[in-house]
Amino acid sequence: MSVEEIGIDVGVLKHEIKKTYASVSSEPHAEFVFPTGRAWAEDLDYPEELARVPESAVESFAGVANPFSLGRLEPGERVLDLGSGAGTDSLVAAQMVGDGGRVTGIDMTPEMVAKARGAAAELGVANVEFLEGEAERLPFEDASFDVVISNGVIDLIPDKDVVFSELHRVLTPGGRIQVADVTIQNPVSAEGRRNIDLWTG
Ligand SMILES: C[S@@+](CC[C@H](N)C(=O)[O-])C[C@H]1O[C@@H](n2cnc3c(N)ncnc32)[C@H](O)[C@@H]1O
C-alpha cells in the first residue's frame, strides 16, 4: 500500500518517531508502551555476546524480537543494521563478525546514533560505525553488505516497498536479511492507519 493510499503525513510521522526514540535514548528508565532494556533482551534469548555490550547501549534497547535467532553471523561478514537505535544489535554483530568483518548501523534519530557511537567506544571495537540516515534512502553503494539485520524498524515505515528495494540494492547477490519485526494478522482500518500514535507505539 502506498503512502498516498494510507493517507499519512510522513514528515509528521518521522518527527513523532524521532521524539519517541530520543526519549528512549535520554530517559531509558522511563515507562514506554513497549519493553526496553537488558532484562527484555535476555528474555528474548539473546546470544552470549550480549553480556559484553555496554549498559549505555542496552539500557535503550527497544527491539521487538531477536534477529540472531535466525542464525549467527559469520566471521568476516559485512553487516548493515537498519535502524540501529542505541547499538545493541550492532555491537553483538561486531563481536560475531570479528576484526575481519564490519558492521554499519544507520538510524534517523541523532540521539540514538550518538549513544551507539559512545557505546562502541566503550566496548573498544573498531569494526563498527554508526551513521545518521533514513532507511528509504540508504547512502551505500550497490552490493555493499552480506547481511542485513533489523529489529523493530520496518514496521515504523509506511513505504515498505521502498525499504525492501533499498535492502535488495545494497545486499550482495546471495546475501540475506535477518529481520525481527511486528506483523499484523488482520487488516487495520483506514482510520487506524492514519493514527500516528498507533505507528509510533
Ligand atoms: C524500536 S526502535 C529499535 C532500535 C534498535 N533496532 C533496537 O533493537 O534497539 C526503532 C528505531 O528505528 C529508527 N527508525 C525509524 N524509522 C526509521 C527510518 N525511516 N530510517 C532510519 N531509522 C528509522 C528509530 O529512530 C529507532 O531508533
The ligand as a Tripos MOL2 file, in Angstrom:
@<TRIPOS>MOLECULE
LIG
   27    29     1     0     0
SMALL
NO_CHARGES

@<TRIPOS>ATOM
      1 C1         12.0110    0.2650   18.0020 C.3       1 LIG1
      2 S1         13.4930    1.1740   17.7690 S.3       1 LIG1
      3 C2         14.6300   -0.1740   17.5950 C.3       1 LIG1
      4 C3         16.0690    0.2370   17.7080 C.3       1 LIG1
      5 C4         17.0630   -0.9130   17.6500 C.3       1 LIG1
      6 N1         16.9330   -1.6770   16.4310 N.3       1 LIG1
      7 C5         16.9210   -1.8210   18.8410 C.2       1 LIG1
      8 O1         16.6460   -3.0060   18.6420 O.co2     1 LIG1
      9 O2         17.0780   -1.3440   19.9660 O.co2     1 LIG1
     10 C6         13.2870    1.7850   16.1060 C.3       1 LIG1
     11 C7         14.4470    2.6090   15.5910 C.3       1 LIG1
     12 O3         14.2160    2.7950   14.1880 O.3       1 LIG1
     13 C8         14.5940    4.1020   13.8410 C.3       1 LIG1
     14 N2         13.8610    4.4540   12.6090 N.ar      1 LIG1
     15 C9         12.5110    4.5230   12.4270 C.ar      1 LIG1
     16 N3         12.2050    4.8470   11.1730 N.ar      1 LIG1
     17 C10        13.3850    4.9880   10.5130 C.ar      1 LIG1
     18 C11        13.7360    5.3270    9.1700 C.ar      1 LIG1
     19 N4         12.8000    5.5900    8.2580 N.pl3     1 LIG1
     20 N5         15.0460    5.3850    8.8440 N.ar      1 LIG1
     21 C12        16.0050    5.1360    9.7790 C.ar      1 LIG1
     22 N6         15.7410    4.8280   11.0690 N.ar      1 LIG1
     23 C13        14.4490    4.7420   11.4360 C.ar      1 LIG1
     24 C14        14.2150    4.9390   15.0570 C.3       1 LIG1
     25 O4         14.9430    6.1430   15.0850 O.3       1 LIG1
     26 C15        14.5600    3.9940   16.2120 C.3       1 LIG1
     27 O5         15.8460    4.1970   16.7110 O.3       1 LIG1
@<TRIPOS>BOND
     1     1     2 1
     2     2     3 1
     3     2    10 1
     4     3     4 1
     5     4     5 1
     6     5     6 1
     7     5     7 1
     8     7     8 2
     9     7     9 1
    10    10    11 1
    11    11    12 1
    12    11    26 1
    13    12    13 1
    14    13    14 1
    15    13    24 1
    16    14    15 ar
    17    14    23 ar
    18    15    16 ar
    19    16    17 ar
    20    17    18 ar
    21    17    23 ar
    22    18    19 1
    23    18    20 ar
    24    20    21 ar
    25    21    22 ar
    26    22    23 ar
    27    24    25 1
    28    24    26 1
    29    26    27 1
@<TRIPOS>SUBSTRUCTURE
     1 LIG1         1 GROUP 0 **** ****
